[in-house]
């Protein structure tokens, strides 16, 4: 991935991309996975986003997380650890698969709960989704070579949405 930040208007093909990726990982996880969720900005119709699908794979137990790490390795995923989000394991996709962010965690994981709450709030509040998308487009222009500054500049808006959605 290049260092320049790219935020695009919503693309309905992101849903099909998620479905394809879900279909790729499901065969090695199907006997114990609880759900595979499309999260992040590409999962909200109408929302501008970086064109990278985010996927949360949810399993029942921490033991299942370890099994998922092993099984995902058999289809080419590289385990990156929790990247600072305790209990949520991140992966680099195989080289021959569309770049995406894949995480594995349990249903109780705070990051998973936050992802779902944020996604569902924006899906149900298109005016807030539009405002967020406009902010992202503006910030991507302003901070096109500084991902950390871009992420930090979105922070207040994200926290406000999470608060409205009931995050404690």
Order of alpha helices (4+ residues) and beta strands (2+ residues): alpha-beta-beta-alpha-beta-beta-beta-alpha-alpha-alpha
